């Protein structure tokens, strides 16, 4: 089974139409050329993949409890949600 990190990098790379090797933990979605629609699609793909609900409001991203400032922050957030769900 893929790790959360690998799976998220795969989802984000797919959205950005990049190779997974082009996506680093420090990458921002902006760096990768992912626009707001791509972000929403990425969140949907992550929710589906991990069977979680991401507390993200596309209309007010700054008011969300989910940090999308970098790939590593997205991974941290998803890992937290997956762990909460498993608890």
Number of C-alpha atoms within 10 A of each C-alpha: 5 7 9 17 16 13 17 25 23 17 18 26 21 14 20 22 13 14 12 17 9 12 20 14 13 12 14 18 21 13 11 17 13 19 13 14 11 16 18 15 16 20 23 14 16 21 16 11 13 16 12 15 15 16 15 17 13 14 9 8 14 12 12 14 12 18 19 20 13 17 21 19 16 21 20 17 18 24 16 12 20 17 10 10 12 7 6
